[in-house]
Amino acid sequence: MSTPTKKRKRDVSESSGPRNRSIASFFQNQTAAEKSLGHTEQTLSDEALARRLQAEWNREEDANSAFNAGAANNNSPTSAPPIPDDDDSRPAIKEPTKKTLSLQSSVGTEDTVSLAVPLDQSSLTFDSRKYGDELRSHWATSGGDASYALLTRAFVLANATTSRIRIVDTFVNFLRVLIEGDPSSILPAVWLATNSISPPYDELELGLGGSSISKALKKIYGLNSQGLKTLYDKHGDAGDVAFEAKKKQSFTLVKPKPLKIKGVYQSLIKIATSKGSGSQEIKQRIVEKLLQDARGAEESRYIVRTLVQNLRIGAVKTTMLIALARAFLYSKPDHAKFSVHSRQELASLKKEDLAEIYSNAEEIVKASYARHPSYNDLVPCLLEIGITEELLLRCGLQLHVPLRPMLGSITRDLPDMLTKLQGRDFSCEFKYDGQRAQVHCDPRGNVTIFSRHLENMTEKYPDLVSLVPQIRGEGVSSFILEGEVVAVDQETGELQAFQTLTNRAKKNVDIGAIKVSVCLFSFDLMYLNGEPLLDRSFRERRELLRGLFVETPNRFMWVKSLDATSGDSDMVLDFFKNATDSKCEGIMVKVLDNEPTASTSAVKTNYSTTKTDASQPPQPLPSSAPNGQSDPKPKGNRRKALLSTYEPDKRLESWLKVKKDYNASSETLDLIPIAGWHGQGRKSKWWSPILLAVRNPETGSLEAVTKCMSGFTDKFYQANKDKYVEGSPNVISRPSYVEYAAGEPDVWFEPQEVWEMAFADITLSPTYPAAIGLVSNVRGLSLRFPRFLKVREDKSLDEATTSDELALLWRKQSEHRRLETELEMPETELGC
């Protein structure tokens, strides 16, 4: 009898076609069947490997010389079509030259000049001009562009410390050297350091499976399947495997050409954009060329980590934005006209004065990126104008480029919310169980829809795109509005569960074949007729939204709302109950005005049936401040005051969420923590998120059910990191008894604890294997909005929630929803 896991793997492969497998699966499951790839089961000596590849080169020369005189210039030892040289600055070789076997010693091939740069020095003492001049002369000997070795140096130093200050200094100094030595390499370096190659709304995926990387490691470094598996079992990281394999390589077949930062980035772009017939061979050849040209074991390590998209350097988006802001305070390109500070000037400042200069620069860069999240636009602007307020205009809000959404803070319950908003006018809104959407429309009527994570989902909602001409009132030429897309019954207006919405296709949706109808419940307006509205109060933005757009029943509506003050607790409680009874997650509470009001205004209810006058012209935007925004906010009160402005990419208490799953009476589960990932931003020194599992009582395995990063205190995070510190007995290699195939965590925990977890709903999931085979043969179960409550010290692993219990709760949840639906139906529909 097949296990639930085997069922899942079989059914997924039959229904969804071939999938890219992880690098770990290929390291751990290489077999003798791979002899067809031309590998023997014994590790080849350098000489034997060289002779075999020389024979391949000779055959390639004979096959290609008749029609491709340039093919012989490619050093990659495969028979696939040649790849253009990544370094466009090298002069083209006009005469074909035949490749000749020549074993080269791999000793001393590292870029010792780059490896000697002390990038981890304090930015106040690091002499970027000195090192920039040295490196520029060094790079001139091999084409002139910045070498990948310098970026590798930054990675190594960042990985060697847990100090956030030192990590930031390392990248500040790295960027300063590039600004002064090779500004054209800054943009690709930023992309590589942030572990991506494009913005999320125009995402390029490498599409590399573990097979491509494992084949390249074996071919370039002469490993066999068993050797590859042994290295991975020992180190557990694909980059570390490449490091060890390169370190043991006594000779190279060809002297490596120095990798360039621009060349590596261009190679990744070629991998991501290779499509159609033969694309896998092209990708394979590029991967092999990157590994072949890597000089030194560290370059090999980070090339592979880049390919598997897990750098593990403790630096994330926020680190890079901070580093960019500070680097352009110190340095500028040779011909730039903006002013910078000297090291001596900044070093002479008091600590608090220096911190203020840093903070102001960082705020400008972060605000610009939050409004326009693309390094492709941010970095060129910085190179031209530096850190100035103009950056917010040059690289600010733009149609069809999503801004990062404002986020709400979590509150424990309604009394906690009312206490925080004491004396303020606020609006309560239904928190719908759907998908947050950001809708852009330009004067020509072009529409783009983005998700909360900035992914372009216009193809998913053609029905919303076609709706825009109907909802845009007179006088509205362009706009950016925000709302929640919810599955609804078009006839009754009844809200459907989020799971219903997930059944819609994501791409190439035919509007005539849509079975799951949706309604956009709009709640904010951030841009109107060419002017940003971010600095206007929420009350003003809402009035513009409801006065200039037209509701369409069950297709485009306002969120249900209630305006109140902290003294209206009974009405707020009734509104909250109404929201949860209407199948919403809870309520969002938003401050209406920037300043506290002395009066306790009368309570107003604004339900979606309210009529609006679309003929009213838009209110004129203030013109006293640059770009039509309101007067600047006073310094020093940005975090203290509860502002009603729209603050992209910030989680402030001017927006609060109160959700039903935070109620103490909710169901909880006892789950086992089994793995973790390196955190991001402030949490980079801890494990966050953490993977949790239920117990399968029949097989004894642990089945992953969810990731959690909510409910933890800093004190708990630190204690958890101390307990599961790398190198301790509590951190183990991947256990065979864990069922999880949706990625590779950074560390695996020795199962030994039970944690009590709250959650909103149990949902079917194609990602998590928990209870697979009990409720579905192809999907397991997962949790929505999991939240840590406490460690159950009174429970052993044998007392943790089982997959059977999870499945039972899911059935109860489904039955409860069915009964709720029947009770809400008229008697005639029930057949009474």
N, C-alpha and C positions, 0 to 999 in steps of 0.2 A: 504493500500500500504506500502510495507516494505521500510525502510530508506536505504540509501547507506551503512551505517554501518552494518545494519542487513544483507544486501546482501553479504558484504565482509566476515562477520563471517560465514555465511552459506556456501558460496562457498569454503572458505579456508578449513573448516572442512570436506567438502565432497571430496575435491581434494587431500588434503595433509595428511589426517589422524589425529589422536589425537595429540594435542599439550599440552606442559606444560603451565599451566596458572600461572600468577604472584601471589605472596603472597597477594598482595592488593586485587585481585579479590576474593580470598577466604575469606579474612577478611570481605569484604563488602557484599558478596552475600551468606553467610551461611543461610540456611533455615531450616524449620522444617523437610524437607526431610531427613536430616542427622540423624534422630532418628534411622535409620537402623544401624548406627555405634555404637549404645549402649549408646547414650547420652540422658539424659532427658532435658527438656526445662527449668528446674530450676537448678541453680548452686548447685552442690552437696557439702554438708559439708565435712570437712576433714574425719569425722568418717564414713559417708555414702560411700564416695569414697574409703576409706580403706577397708570397708567390701566387697564392690563389687570386688575390686581387689584381696582380699584374696580368694574369691570364685573362681576367674579365676586362681589363682595360684594353688589351690587345684586340679582343673580339669586338669591343665597342668601337675602336678605331676603324676596323675593317668594315663594320656595318654602316658607320655614319659618314665616312670620308667622302663618299660619292655625292652626297646631297647636303651636307652640313659641315662646311669647313670650320665653323667655329666650335663645333661640339667637342673637339679635342682639347679645347682650352679649359673645360670644366674638370675640376679635381675630384668630384664626388664619385666614388667607386661603385656606381650602379649603372644599369643600362637604361634608365628612364630618360626622357627628354631633358636636355640641359636647362638649368635655371640661370637666369641672368645674375651677374655678380651683384651682391648687395651693396657694394661700395661704388656708387655712380661716379665718384670723383676719379677713379682709376682710369688711365687712358686705355682705350680699346687696343687689343693686340691684333694687328692686321694679319700677320702670318701665323697659320696654325702650327702649333708645336706639339710633338708627340710626347705623351706622358711617359716618363721613365721611372721605374722603381728605384727608390733610394730611401733606405731606412734612416730616419732622423732620430737622434736622441731627444727624448721628451724632457730631459733635465735642462733647466735653465730657459725654458720657453716662456715662462711667465713674464708679465710686464712689470719688472721690478721698479720702474719709475713711478707708476701709478700706485703700486702696493706700498710705497714709502710715504705717501701723502698722509699727514696726520689729520684726517677729516674730523676726528672726534674731539679735537681741541675746542675750547670755548671760542665762540664766534668773536669775542672781544679781543682775542689774541691771535687768531688764525690770520696769516698773511696771504690772502687769496691772490693778490697780484703777483707775489713771488712764485707761488706754485702754478698759477695760471700761465706765466711766461715760460716756466720750465716745461710744463706739459704741452704747451702749444708748439714749442720747438721739437719735443719728442714726437708729437702726433704728425708733424710735417714730414717725417721720414717715411710715413706709411699712408699718405693720402690727405692728411690735414684734419680729419674729423676726430672728435673725441672718442677715445677707445672705450669699449665695454668693460675693460679692466677697471677703470675708475668707478663705474657704477657698481661693479662687483665689490670693490673696496668699501664703498658705502654700505652695501648689503651686509658684508662680513662684520663691519664695526657695529652696525645697528643690531645685528643678531647676537653680538657678544655681550650686550649689556641689557639690563632691565630698567635703566635710568631713562625716564622720558626726556629729561633735559639733554642728556648726551645724545639720544637718538635724534632729537630735533636739531641740535648743533651739528651733528654729522651731515644731515641733509641740507641744512643752511649752508655749510661750508662747501658741500658738493655742488650745490646750485651756484654759489658765488664763483667757483672756479669755471663753471661752464659759461656763466654770464660774461666773464672777462676773457675766457679762452676760446669758447666755441658756442655762441648763442644759438646757433641753428640746431644744436643737439639738445637744448633744454626741453622742448616739447616732447620728443620721443622718450627722453629720460624720465619725464614726469609720468608719462603713460606706463612705462615699464615698472617704475617704482610703485605705482598704485595698482599693479597687477591687472591692468586692463589695456585695451587698445582703442577704445572708442567710447563715446558717451552712452548711457543706458538707453536713451530714446532712439539711438541709431546704432544699436549694438551689433558688433561683429563677433561671431563665435569661431574659435579655432577649429572646432569639430574634430579634435584629435582623440582617438581612443588609446587605451593603454598599449594596444598592439604596436602602434607606430613608434612609440618611445622605446618599448622593449626590443623591438627589431633593430632600432638604431643603436641602442646600447650594445647589443650583441655584435652587430656588424662592425661598428667603429672601434670598439674596445676589445674585440675578440673573445667575448664571453659566450658560454653555452647556456642552455636553459637551466641546468642545475646550479651553475655558478651565479646566475642572475637571482634565482630563488634564494640561494644561501645568503647573498648580500642583503636582499630585502628582508628576509627573516631576522637578520641580525640588526639592521638599522631602522627598518620600518618607514623610511621616507625615500621617495624616488630620487630626490636631489642628493641625498647622502649616498645612495647606491652609485649614482654617476660620479660623485666625488671619489669614492673608494676605487671604482673601476679605472678612472683616469689616473689616480695616484699610482696604481700598480702597473700602469702601462710604461714599459721601459723605452719603447721606441714608437715613433709615429711614422706612418707611411709617407706623408707629405708634410713639409714644414707648414704649420698653421699660418694662415693669413690673419692678421690681427682683427678680431671682431670689433666692429664699431657700434656705438649706441644707435645711430641711425640705421645701420645695416641690420641689426637684430630686430628693430621695430619694423622695418620694411619686410623682413622675412615673415614676421607674424602676420602682417597685413596680407602678404601673398598666400599664407596658409588659410587665413579666414576667407579670402575672396576666391579661392580655387574651387570651382564648381564643375559639375558635369563629368563626362567620361574622362578617365585618366587623372582626375583630381587627387585621388588617394595616392597615386604614384608620385605626383608632384609634391604633395605634402610630405610624403615619406622622404623624398630626396632633400627637401629643405631642412627637415629635422636632422638628417644625417650630416648635412653640410655644417649646420650650427655646432653639432657635437664635434665634428672633425676639426673645426677652426678654433674651438675653445682652447685657450692657452692656460694651462694649469687646472688643477682640480677644482678650485673655487668657481672658476668660470663655468665649468661643466655642471657643478651643483646648481648654480642659479639659472643657467639656461634650462635645465630640466624642470626646476621648480616653476619657472616662468611658463613652460609648456603645460604643466599640470595645474597652473594657476593657483599656486599656494606658496608664496615666497617665504612666509614664516619669519618675518623680520621685525614684527612688532610695530610696524608703521602703517597707518591707514590714511584715509582721505583727509581727516583733520590734521594729521601730522604734516602732510604735504602742503596744505593750505597755509599753515603756520610757517613752514620752512620757506615757501615762496614769498610770503609777506616780509619776513625778516631779511631774506637774501637781497631783495630789491631795496631795502633800507641801506644796505652796505655797498652794493655793487650795481653797476650799469654797463651796458655794452659801450664800446669805444666811442661810437658816434651818437649816442643818445643824448638828449638835451635836458632831461630831468635831473634834479639834484639828489644827491645821496648824502648820508652821514659818514664821516670817517670813523675808523675804529677808535682812534684816540678821543674823538669827541664823545662817542657813546660810552667809552670806558670811564670817562671823567664824571659821568652823571651819577646821581644817587640812585640807589636800587629802585625806589618807587618811581622816579622820573623815567628811568629806562623801561620799567614795566609798562608805564603809560604809553610811551612811544611804540613799544611792541604791540600793546593791546589795540591801539588805534589803527595801526597798519593791518593787524590780523582781522579786525572787525570789517575793514573795507574789503579785504580779499574774500573773507568768508561770505559777506553780504552779497558781493558780486557773484560769487560761485553759486550761492543759494538761488539767486534770481536767474542765473544763466549757467547751468552746470555743465560746462564743456571746457576742458583745458585747451581745445583747439582755438577757442576765442580768447580765453583768459590770458594764456601765456603770451601771445603776440601783443596784446594790449599792454601787459606789464613791461615787455621789452621796449615798447614805444613811449609810454608815458609814466611808467613807474607807479608808486603808491600814491595816488591822488584821488580826490573825490570824483574826478572825471571818470574814473574806472567804472563807477556805478552807472554812468551814462553810456559809455562806450561798450561796456560789457554788462548790460543790465537786462531788464525784462524785455522779451522779444517774442512775437507771435511765432507759434509752431516750435518753440523751444521751451519745454516745461520748466517751471520754477519748482523748487522743492517745497512740498506742502508744509503748512504750519501744523503742529501737533498739539494734542491736549495732554495735560497732566492727569494722572490717575488719582482719584480720591477714594477713601475707604467706604464712605456712605454719604447719604444726603446731609446729615448734621455736620460732617466734616466740610462738605462743600459750602454750606450756608455760613459756617464760621469763617472760611477763607474769603468769602465775598461780602462780609459784613459791611453794610452801608453803601453798597454799589448796586446800580441798576444792571440787570443781566437778562439774558434770554436763554430759556431752556429749549432745546430742540430734540426731537426724536433722533436717536442714534440707530439708523437703519442697518439691517443685516445684509449688506451688499458689498459693492466694490467702489471705492472712491475713484472719482473720475475728474479730470481737468480738461475742459473743452476750450479749444482755441478756434477762432474764426476771423479771417482777415477780410478786408473790404471787397475782395473778389468772390467771397463766399466759400473759400477753401477751408475745410474743417479738419482738425486733428484732435484726437482724444488720447490722453495719457493716463496711466495708472498712478497709484500712490508712489510706486517705485520708479516712475518716469518711463515706463515701457510704453511704446506706441501700440495702442490697441484699437486704432481706427478701424482696421479690418474686422475686428470682432463685433463692432456695433454699427453696421451700416444703417440700421433703423434710426439710430440717434443722429447720424450724419444727415439723413434725409429730413429730419425733423427741424433742423436749425432754421431754415427759411420761415417756418411757421411761428417759431417762438421769438424771433428777433423783431422787436417793435420798430416803429418809425423813428428815425434819427439815430439808430444803432448801426454803425458801419463795421466795427471790429470789437472783439471782446475776448476776455479770458474769464470763464466762470467755473465754479467748482460745485460738485454735488456727489450724491451717492446713487449708483446704478443698482436698482433692486428688481428682482424678478417679481412680476405682478400678474394677476389675472385681469386681462383687459376688460372683461365684462363686469366683474364685481369690484375690481380695484383691490382685491385681497392680496396682502403681501405674501410672497413665497419665501421659503428658507434659502439661505445662501447656497446650500448644496444644489438647489435647482438651477441657480445661476451658473454654477460651474459646469453644467451639462451643455452649455452653449459651446460651439466650436470657437477656436481662437483666431483662425486665419481663413481667408477666402470664403467668408460667410455670404451665402446667397440670401438677399433680403426676402425673396419669395419663399425660401425654405426654412425660415426661422420658426421654431416651435416654442421657444421660451421667450415670451414677451417681457420687456423691461420698461421701467419708468425711471427717469432721472429726477431725483429730488434735489433741487438746487438750494444751496445755502450761502454762497459767497460769490462776490464779483471782484476780481483783482485788476482788471484792465478794461478800459472802455474808450473807444474812438481815438486810439493812439496815445492815451494817457494812462500811466500806472495809478492805481487806487490804493496801493499798499499802505500809505501813510494816512489814509482817511480812517475815521472810526468805523467800527463794525455797524453801528446804527446807520451811518451814511451809506456805506457799501450796500447794506441790505435794502435801503430805500431805493437806491438806484436800480438794483436787481429787480425788485418787485414792481417798480414803476415803469420800467422800460422793456420788460420781457413779458411774453404772453403765455399763460398756462394752457396746457393741453391735457384734459383729464386722462389720468392713468398713463401718461407718456412723459410729460414735463410738468412738474409741480413744485411748489415750495415745500420745504420741510415743515412739518407741524411744529409750532413754536408757542411759547408762553413767555411774555415779558413780565418780570417780577423783581422783587428785592428780597433780602434775607428775612424780612418780616412776614413773607407770604409762604411760610413753611408748609401749611396744610395744602394750599393749592399746588405747590411744587410737588408734594408727595403724591397727590392725586394725578398730576401730570406724569410723574414717573411710573405709577401703576398703569396708567393708560398706555404708556409706551411699551412696557413689558407685555401687557395683555395684547398688544397689537403686533407681537412677534418681533419687536425691536430689541437690540442688545441693552438698551438703557437710554440715557439722555446725555447730550452735550450741553454744557453751560458756558456761555460766552459773555464777557463784559461788553456792555453796549457803548460806553463812552470812556474817554481817556481819564477824566477827572471824576472823583467821587461827587455825587449830587446830594445836596442837603435834603431835598424832598423825597418822600417815598411815593413815587408816582403810582397812579392807579394801575392795577393789573390789566394787561391787554392780552387777549388771545388772538393769534394770527394763524388760523387753520388754513389748510390748502384750498378750501372752498371760497376764500376771500377774493372778491373781484378787484382787479387792478386797472388803472387807467393807463393804457399803453401809449396814449396820445401825448402825455406830458413830455416835454423835451428834457434831455439830460441836464442835471445841474452843472453849472460851469465849474471847472476844476480850478483850484487856486493857482495863481500865477506868480505869487510873490517869491516862491522858492524855485530853484533850478528844476527843470523837467516837469514843472507843474505840480510838484508835490508840496505838501504842507510844510510849515516852518519846522526846522530841525527840533528834535526833542532835547530837553535840557540834559547836559552831561551829568553823569553820575547816578541817574535814577532809572537807567534802562532796565535793570534787573529788579529794582525795588518796587517801582510803580506797576500796577496792573494795567497795561496799555491795551487799548481796543484795536490797535493797528494790526495789520496782517504781517506776521514775522516769519518769512520762509525759513524752513529747516530748523525751527526752534520749538522747544516744548516748554510752554509757559503756563503759569497758573491763571492767566486771563482766559484760557480755554481749559475747562475741566470736564472730565468724563466720569460718569457714574454708571456702572454697568451691573447688570443683574448677577453676573458670576462673582462679583466681589461681596455678595451677601453671605453672611456666615452660615446660612441655612442651606447653601448649595451642596450638591453631591461632591465628594472628594474621592480621589484614588490614592492608593499607596504604591508608588512606583520606585523602581530601582535605577539610580544613576549609573550609567555604564560608559560614558565617554564625554569628551568636551573639546571645544575649539578655542583657539586663542581669541580673546575679546578684541573689540575695536575701540578706538578713541580712549576715553577714560578707563575703560575696562580691559585695556590691552594687557595688563599685568595679571589678569585673572582668567579663569575658565568661564567663557560665556559666548554662546549658549551651551547648555548641557543636554546631552541625549539621555532620555529615560526609557525604561522598558517595563513591560508586564512579563509575568512568568507563565510559561506553557507547562501545565502540570503533567502532560502526557509525555512530552519529549525531554523535559528538563531544560529546554533552551530559553533564552531571554529574547523577547520580541520587541524591537524598538517601536515606540508608540508616539513620541513627540520630542521636540526640542523646547527648552524653556530658558528664558532670560528675564523673567519677571518675578518680583516678589523677594529678591535677594537684597540684603543690606551689604554695605561695603565690608562690615566686620565679618559677615558670613562668607563673602567672596574670598577674603584673605585667608580665613580659616580653611576653606575648601581648597584653595591653592596650596596652602601649607601641607594639607593632608595628601593631596594628589600631586605632589611635586615630581617632576620628571627625574627618573633615576631611582625613585623609591620603590619598594615592593608593592605599593598601591597603584603604580602605573605599570601596565603590562602590554605585551604585544597583542595584536588582535586575537581575541578568544574565538575558538571554533564554535562555541555554544551560543554566540550572539547572532541574531538574524537582523541584518541591516545591509542594504545594498545601494543606498542612495548617496554615496560619497564616503570619504575617508576622514574621520575625525582626527584632530591633531594628537590626541592621547586617548588611550582606552583605560578605564578605571577597573581595578579589581572590585567586582560586585561585593558590597559588604554593608550597604545602608538601605533604608527604606525612607522615602520622602513623601509626605502628604501633599497632594497637589489639588488645587481648585481648577476649574475649567468652565467654559461657557457651554460647549456642545461637544458631542462625539460625532465625528463625521467619517464617511468612507474615504479612503486615501489610496492612491496608486503608489505612494512613496513608502509608507510604513507597513510592515508585515504583521503587526499585532492583530491576532484573531483572524488571520486570513484563513479561508476555508470554513469558517463558522458562520459568517454572514455573507460572504461573497468568495467565489473561487479566484477572482483576479484582483481584488482589493482588500486591504486590511483596514484597520480603524485608527484614527488619530484624534487628537484633542484640539479644539479651537481655544485660543487665548489661555494656555496653561499658566498657572501662577503658583509659585512655591509658597507653602504655608509653614511647614516645620519638618524637622527630622523626627521620624517615629522611632525613638530609641527603644520603645517597648515592643517593637516588632522585628522579627527575624526575616531573612529573605524568603523563607517558606511561607510567611504570612503576607507577602506582597500580593497585590491584585493580580489575578490570573487572567489569561485571555478569555476563558469562559465567562468570568464575571464581567469583563469589559463588553463582551458580546451581549450579555443579558441586559446591561445598562443601555446599550444602544437600541435593543428591541423595545425596552420600556419607554425610552425617549421617543421612538418612532410611533409607538402605540399612543402615547400621551398626545402627540401632535395630531394624530388621526382623530382622536376623540375631541380635541379642541376644535378641529375643523368641522366635525359633524355637529357639535353643539352650536356653532356659529351659523350653520346653514338653516335657511327657512324650513318649516315643517313640510312644505310642498316638495322641496327637493329631497327630503329624507323619505318621502313616500308615505307620510303620516296623514 
